[in-house]
Amino acid sequence: MANIKSAKKRILVNQTRAARNKAIRSSVKTAIKKVEAAVVAKDKEAANAALLSAISTIDKAQSKGVYHKNNASRKVARLTKAVNSIG
């Protein structure tokens, strides 16, 4: 356990940030699962609605530094490609 005051503070701050990042990552995963479920069900309208929501969630996560911009871009591209593949 840390003895120095600044080290104790860093531990608390890191725990807070880790919890925030975990919550954001979880919401992104949920949004992605909703899009994938709509794609599997071949429901074009639901997939498009879920895609818009997922893109928004991913972009917010990227702007907060949870995801690197290329990682976020890749996730969006893959989801978009999946939705566009629905005939």
N, C-alpha and C positions, 0 to 999 in steps of 0.2 A: 504494500500500500504506500502511496506517495505521502511524504511528510511536508513537502514544500507547498505553500499556499497556491502558487500559480499552477503547479502540477495537479493539485486537487481540482482546481477549476477546469483545467484542460480535460480531465477525466469526465467531469459533469457535462461539459460542452460537447465532447465527443459522443457521449451517450445520447444526448438530446438530438444531435445531428443524425446519428445512426438510426434513431427511431423515426425521424422525419423522412430520411431517405428510404427506409424500409417501407413506410406507408405509401410513399409515392410510387416505388417500384411495384408494390402490390396492386395499386390502382391501375397502373399501366398494363400489368399482366391480365387483370380482369377485363379491361377494355379489349385487349387483343383476343382473349378467349371468346368474347361476345361476337366479334367480327368473324372469327373462325367458325363458330357455331352456325352463324347465319349463312356462311359460304357452304358449309356441309349440307345445310338444309335447302340450299339453292334458292334462298329468299333474297332476291336482288334489292328490294326496297329496304328491308331490315339491315342487310349488309351495308348498304350505302349510309344509312343513318348511324349504324354502329361504327363505320369507318370514320365519319366526320368526328364523332365523339372521341374515338381512339387517337386520331391525329392530334386533336386538341390536347388530350391528356399527355401524349408523348412529347409534344412541343413544350408544354408547361414543365415537364420533368427535365427536358433538355435545357430550358432557360434557367432552371434552378441548379443546374450542374450535376444532376443525378446521372444523366446519360451524356456521353460525348455526342457532339453534333452528327458525326458520321454514323454512330450506332443508332441514333434516333432516325436519321434519314433512311438507313437500311430497313428498320422496322416499318416505317411508313411505306416504303417502296414495296416491300414484300406483301403487306396487307392490301395495298392498292392493286397489285398484280393479282392477288387471290380474288378480290372482289370483281375485277374486270374479267376474270376467267369464267365467271358464271354466264352461261349461254342463255 
